[in-house]
Amino acid sequence: MIDFNNKGFFKLKQDTDYAEKVSNLLLDDEQIVDSYKTMRDGVVFTNKRIIAVNVQGITGSKKDFTSLPYKNIVAYSIETSGTFDLDSELEIYFSALGKVKFEFSGQSSMLEISKIISSYLL
């Protein structure tokens, strides 16, 4: 599992092609909402969970996939981008795991992701 406390995620940028990396992990009724990547690592949001991908090694053939189901979320916070500050953040608190933070640069679907998370919490 990714150590989110010590994992230095670069700012994630929207990349719809990154979702292909997790396509084999998806359930039959699971749909991709959005996907983001850094240089090699990435995050894919589905209608059921968040899948964080940590690409390891020189060749990048070894990958760690961490599945974070929305049903285990206790609370979350979003910070949307502004006029001059285009960055946004998502902080999620999972039971038994603690805080997971993702930072995004540029365009992101924070409001759509917020609605999906809320549908599981409320």
Secondary structure, 3 states (H helix, E strand, C coil): CCCCCCCCCCCEEECHHHHHHHHHHCCCCCCEEEEEECCCCEEEEECCEEEEEEEECCCCCEEEEEEEEHHHEEEEEEECCCCCCCCEEEEEEECCCEEEEEEECCCCCHHHHHHHHHHHHC
